[in-house]
Amino acid sequence: MKFCIALLGSLCCWPSFHVQAAPRHTPSLPPAVHKALRQAQVPPQHLSVLIAPLPSTPGETVPARLAHHEQQAVNPASVMKLFTTYAGLQLLGPDFTWRNRIYVDGPVQGGVLQGNLIVRGSGDPKLVIERLQDLIAQIMAQGVREVRGHIVLDRSVFDVSVPSTPFDDEPLRPYNASPDGLLLNFKSVIYTFSPDPAHGQARVRSEPPLAGLAVPIDVPLRNGACQDWRSELKADFSQPLQTRFAGTYPAGCGERAWPVAYPWPDDYAPRVFQALWQQAGGQLTGQVLYGQTPAQARLLLQAPSLPLGEVIADINKFSNNVMAQQLFLTLSSELGAPGRWAASRLRLEQWWHRQFPELPPPVLDNGSGLSRSERSTAQALTALLQKASQSPEAAAFKNSLSVAGVDGTTARLKDRLPQAAAIGKAWLKTGSLRDVASVAGYVQGDSGRIYTLVAVLNHTNAQQARPALDALLEWTVHDLTPPR
């Protein structure tokens, strides 16, 4: 089925076609790419590239414009999110919503619940504080302002084992937050520092509120330029309920925010819910604790999440790892059993074989790219991009990608290359790990033709070689007179 999406104010229809992935006369890597690789001391064989035009007529077989090690299995880092988000769109639909449900197991009279209030999570990837506050307001609108029992948090929709150590031994990095059937605000605390020169201090505030968390109200202000301000603060998060800053804050930084993953992630949801419940004027006789929904509990209300079509924009534009993992687990939880890694991998692999029977499936781990074991070829990623461009989900998928030099993870392209021809003319997903740099998406050439671009670097100097990916992007745009 064809689907038309808007590009630069005009409608382009992308019909069904086939790509000749490795044509006999594919040109070699452009000189600017060779130069960037050489400067970063990365041999060309550590780069995989496939650039192919989308068709101009139905049924057209299109030769690749550039192919280089396109069938080599590589780690694409966060570009792996393209598999998760497109499979999610196809299997669940752009309008799919997660439904958070509230139950009671006792009578409600005069604003008082004689029993427990149960919050059953759905795996919602974006149950942030504003939506949680709204959920509490809905509970109170249903007549529950006092709970003479416990508030029970049910996260059994997922069955996941949390690793003993984070991906890169950086437990306080928000990208290391683990998935959860009841994921609240990405299990993170945001500390904001606001200079107050008149008093020689920087005011400190934290959000969301956490029951029992003590945070200093200010830190000494230091005159000077803004450099490594996080290190200068000499933060100590070793006591989860007592945040300390033993250093100073540079006045030259202005106001800055520092997101930090809560050191005791399992304590996070109960403490946040308790604080917000009390903040809204709610009363509680018991505790906020984890548990499961009793069979006799009565449904009080259900609150839908944002639609999947909007959720994947956060996943792809801003490369949100835990949101991608929530979606990945949902692929199996929606079948009726708790979401599990193995079951989601199996479902996505089965979907791949139906959609792309001629290509081996990607090697999946958690669906976010935050993994050392996930693998794909540039050929497989290209097939996915081409398939997505002609599907009913094309608009939602393309709109989830970062616009080069404008938003998301590619916004800094404008800082690195202010005159880059690709600014505003490419829709991309980027990836980055210690030894991986990657990019994949759609690029509009000077001729008006649209191309799929996939480029992946796997090397210890991959980050230093990122200019090679910028050069490939520029080369793709200049399809009339490629630059030297």
N, C-alpha and C positions, 0 to 999 in steps of 0.2 A: 504494500500500500504506500502510495506516495504521500509526502507531507511537505508543505511549503512553510518556510520560516523567513522572517524578516531579517535582512542583512543590509545595514547602512541605508535604511529607509526604503529599500526595494524588496520585492518578493522573489526568492530563488527557489525553484522546484528541483529537488535532487532525486532523480529517478533511480530505479534499480540498475546496477551495473556490476562489472567484475574488474578487478585490478590485476594487471600482470605485474606481480610483485618484484620480479627480477628480470627485467628486459635485457636483451642481448647487448644493447648499446647504452646502458645507463652511464651517465657522466660520472667522473670521479668527484671526490669531495671538493667543494669550492676552495680556492686559494686562501680566503680569509679564515676558513675553518681549519685548514692545515696549519696556518700561522698560529692560531689560538691554541691548538693542541701542542704544537712544538714549544710555545712559550711556557705552557703548563707542564711540559715534559710528560705528556700522555700519548702513547703510541696510537695511531689511527685504529688499530684493531680492537681497541677498548671502547669504541663508539659504534652504536647501532643506529641506523637511520633508515626511514622509509618516508618519502614524500610523494604523494600521489594526487592527481587532480580528481575532483568529482566530475561526473559525466555531464556533457552538454546535450546529449540526446538519449532517449530511453534505450536500454539494452547495450549501451556502448561498452566495449572492452577498453579500459584505459591503461596505457603503460605507465609505470612509475616514472616520476620525473627524476628521482634520485633514490637509489637503493644501495645500502652499505651494511653488510652483516645483519640484514633484516630478519634472518631466520635463527639468529643466535639467541638462546635463552639468557636473559639478563634480569637483574633486580631493578625494577623501575621506580622503587620507593613509592611516594604518594600517588604517582600516576596510576597505581593499582586501584585507586578509588573509582576510576572510570568503570571498571568491571562491576563493582558493587553497586554504584548508583544507577548504571543503565539496566542491570539485571533487576534492581529494585523497581525501577519505573515499569519495566515490562511485566514482572511477576505480580506486583502489587497495584500499579497504576499511579499516575501523578496526583490523583485526588485521595489516595489512601491516607488515613489518619490513625494514629495510635489513640486508644481510648483509656484514659485513667479513670478508675472507678472508685467510688467511696461507698462503703458499706457500714451498717450499724448492726450490732447483735443484741440490742435491747430497746425498750420503748423510749420515745422522745416526747417530753411534755414540758411546757413552760420554758423552753430553751435548754432543758437539761436532758442529756442522754444517760440513762441508767444502764451503762454497759460500755463496750469498747467501740471506738471509731476505727475503722479499718481503711487504710489507703492502699489500694491495690495498683501497683505500677504496671505499665503496659510495655515498657522498653522505650518510651518516648525519648527521643534523642535531645530534645530541647525544652525540658521542663525547667526553665530558668526562673529566677526569683519573681519577676513580674507575673508570670503565669501561675506560680505557686501561690502568690498573694491573692490572685484572682480566684484560684481554686478554694482557698480558705474562705474568701468572701462568699462564694457559692454555698459552701457548707453551712455557714452561718445564716445565709438567706433561706436555707431549708429548715431552720429552727434549732440548730445545734450550736450553742454558745458555751456550754459547760459539759465536759466529759467526766462522768463519775465512773471511771474505769481507765483503761489505757488507750493511747493512740498507737495502733499497730501498723507498721509499715511492711507491706507484702511485696517482695521483689522476686517471687518465685517464677515469674514469666520466663526468666533466663536461668539456666543451670550452667554457670561458668566457674572454672577454677581460676582464682587470681594467682598470678605468678608470684614467687617469693621476692623477686627483685624486679624493678621496672626494666624497660627495654634497654636503657643505656646507663643504669645506675645513677640516674638523676631523678629521685622520687618526687622532688618538689616542682618539677616541670609540669605544667598543666597538660601537655600533650601525652604524658604518661598516665593520665587518669584511666582507670579500668572501667569496662562496661558494667552496667548494673540494671536490673529489672526496674528499679526505681532510681534513676539517675537524676539527682538534683543539682542544678547549676554547675555541672561538670566537676563537682567535688572540689571546688577551688575557692580561695579567698582573694579578693582584690584589695591591695593596700594602695591608697592614694596619698601622695605627698604634695602639699600646697605651701609654697614659701610665704612666710609672713616676716618681711624684712624689718618692719617696725619693732618687732619683738625678738628678732634674731633666732627665729624658730621656723621649722616647717611643720605645719599641722598634719596630723596623720588620721586618716579615717579608714575603716575597713567595711567591706560588704561581701556577702550578706551577713546579717546578725547570726551569731552562733551562741547558743546557751553556754555560759561558763567561760567564754573566750575573753581574755584581757589583752588589750592592745594599748601601747603608749599613746597619749594624745598629741605628743609632739616629739621632735628630735632637734638637736642644735643645727642651725643653718650656717653653712660655710660660704663665704664669698669666693667666687671663682667660676671657671668654665665647667660645663657639664661633660664629664667623661664616663668613667665606669662607676656610675652613681650607686648601683646596687651593691658593689663591693664596698664602697665607702660607708654604706649604712651599717656594715658589720652585723647583719641580721642573724638572729639565733631562733630557729624554729624547732629546736630539739624538745622543748616542752610544748606540746600542741595547744594547751590552754593558756600559755603565757608567752606571747610573742615579745621579743626584745630586739631593740636596735641600739647597739653600743657605739655607733659611729656618728657621722654627720651627713647632711644632705646639701649638695651644691646649689646655691641660689640660681646659678645660670641654667639649671635644668627646667625652671618653671614648674608647672604642675605635671607630675608623672604618675602613672598607675603601674603596679607590679602584681600580676596574677601569680598566685602560689598555690600549688596543690596542697590540700589539707594533709598534714602528716599522718593522721589516723583516719583513712578514708571510710572505714566502716562506722565511725562515730559521726561522720559528717551529716548524713540525712537526718538522724534523730535530733541532733543539736539544732540544725537549721529549722526543722519543722516546729520544734518546741519554741524557739525564739520567735518565729513568725506567728505562731498561734497566740502566744502571749501578747505580742505586739498588736495584734488585731483585737485584743480584748477578751480572748478566749480563756477559759479556766480549765484546769486539768487536775483531777485527783491523783491519777496514777502516773505512769511514765510513758515516754515515747520509745518504743522498742520494736525490734523486728519480729515477725511472725507470719502466719498464713491465715487466709480468710476462712472462717468457720463455715461449714456447709449450711448452717441455719441463718447466716447473716442476711440482712435485707439490703438491697441496693438502694442507696439514698440518691445518688446522682452519678453521672458520667460526664467527663470533660474531654473533648477531642483535642488532639495536638494540632499543630500547624500541618497543612497538607504536605505530602512527600515532595511534591514539586518545588515547594519553598525550602524544605529541609535540605535537599541535596545542594542548594546554592551555598549554604554554609559549609557543607562537607567539601565541595569542590573548590569554590572560590577561596576559602580560607583554610583549606586542608585540615579540617577538624577530625582528628583521629578517633576519638571516642564516639563521636556521632556516626562515623563510618562503621565502627564496630557494632554500635547499637542496631543500625540498619542491617548489617550482615547477619546478626543473630536473629533479627526479626524474620528473615527469609525462612527460618525453620520454625520459630515460635508461632507463626501464623498458620502452620499446618495443624496446630492443636496441642502439641507437646511443648515442654519448656525448650527455649532456644538453646542450642548447643553448637559449639564450633564445628564438630564433625558433621552434624546434620546440615548445617548451612553450607559447608564446603561441598557436600554431596549434591545439594539442591542446585547450587550455582553451576557445578560441573555438568549436571544433567541438562540444565538450561543451555549451557554452552554447546553441548553436543547437538541439541535440536537446532540451534541458531547457526552454528558454524561447523557442520559435520566434517568439512574437509581439513580442519585445523585442530591440532592438539590443544587441550584446554590449558589455561594458565595454572601455575602452581599456587594455590591459595593457602593462606594461614589464617589471618583474622580480617581480611578484606580492606585494611586501611593502608597498607604499604609500610606500616611501622613494624617491619619484620626483616630478618636476615634470610628467610627461606623463600619468600614469595618470588615468583619468576614469571616472565612473559617474553614473547618476542615482539619486535617492532611490527612484524607482519600481523600478529594476532590483534595488537592494539589498533592497527590501521583498519583491519576488518571490522572491529567493533565501532570505530568512529564512522566508517562508511555506512554500516548498517543503521546506526543511530540517526544519521542524517536523513534517511528516507522513511523513518518510522513515524507512527502517530505521536511518539514521545519526543520528537526532534526538538520542538521549541523548548520544552522543559529542560532537556538535556543540555542544549547549547546555552541557554540562559544561566545554567549553573556554573559555567566556566568563567574564569577570570578574563576580563577584557584587557588586553595588553596595554600597560602603561596607565590604566584607568582605575582598576580596583583589584581587590583580592591579592593573591601572592605575586602577581605580575605588576603591581602598581609601581614598584621601584624601577622598572625598566625605564621610565621617564627620567629618573634621577641618573641612572647609569648612562643612558643614551638619549639625551633630550631631543635629538633630531631623528630618532629611529623611525623608519618608514612603517614599522609594524604597529605603532601606537594607534589604538582604536580600530585596527584592522585584523586582529587575531583574537580568538577565543580559546583559552588554553588552561590546561591543568599542569602544574609543575610538581616536581618531586625532589626531595633532598634528604640524604642520609650522609653519614660520615664519609663514605666512599662512593656515593651515587649522586648524580645530577641528571635530571630528566625533564622533558617537556613533551606534551602531546595535545593536539586539538586541531582547530580549523584556522586557516589563514586565507585572507583575500589578497590575491595578487594585483599588481598594477593593471593587468588586463581585465580585471573584474572576475576572473575565474577563482573558484574556491578550491583549496587544497587541504588534504589531511597531512599533518606533520607529526611524526613521532621520532624523537631522538633521545637516546639513553647513553650516559657515560657511566661505566663501572671501572673505577680506578682509585687508588689512594689519593690522587691529585684531582679528583673529579670536580671539587668545588672551585679550584683554581682554573679549571678548564671551562667553566660556565660561559665565558665569552664565545666559545665555539658554538654553543646552542643559540646565543644571540645572533651570531653570524649566519647560522642556518635559517633562522627566522627571517632575517633581512633578505637573504638569498631567495627565500620562497616568495616574499612580497614582490621582489623585482623580477617578475617572470617575463618582462619584455626585453630588458637589457640587464642581465645579471651583473652585479658589481664584481670587480676583481678583488 
